[in-house]
Amino acid sequence: MITITHSHGQPLDEPLHLPVPDTAAWREAEAMGIDLAMLYDSIRKTPDERIRQHAAALHLATTLRTAYVQQYAQSGEAR
């Protein structure tokens, strides 16, 4: 296990205990549907980077939703 007690210089309220890559614990977590690679990638990002990524995803979702509504409003099949 990897224990993380600080993130970007700030202490965590409770330490994170993460499995070491390519171990039984890692494979067990992945078998339960946990994407540890994505979790590790997220932990490496600063809060600002995570916020920017979230804002970009939210913008994409909003744009897709708007396009969907416009498409069905024009065809008269609004759902």
Sequence and secondary structure as in RCSB ss.txt:
>XXXX:A:sequence
MITITHSHGQPLDEPLHLPVPDTAAWREAEAMGIDLAMLYDSIRKTPDERIRQHAAALHLATTLRTAYVQQYAQS
GEAR
>XXXX:A:secstr
 EEEEEETTEEEEEEEEE  TTSHHHHHHHHTT  HHHHHHHHHS HHHHHHHHHHHHHHHHHHHHHHHHHHHHH
T   
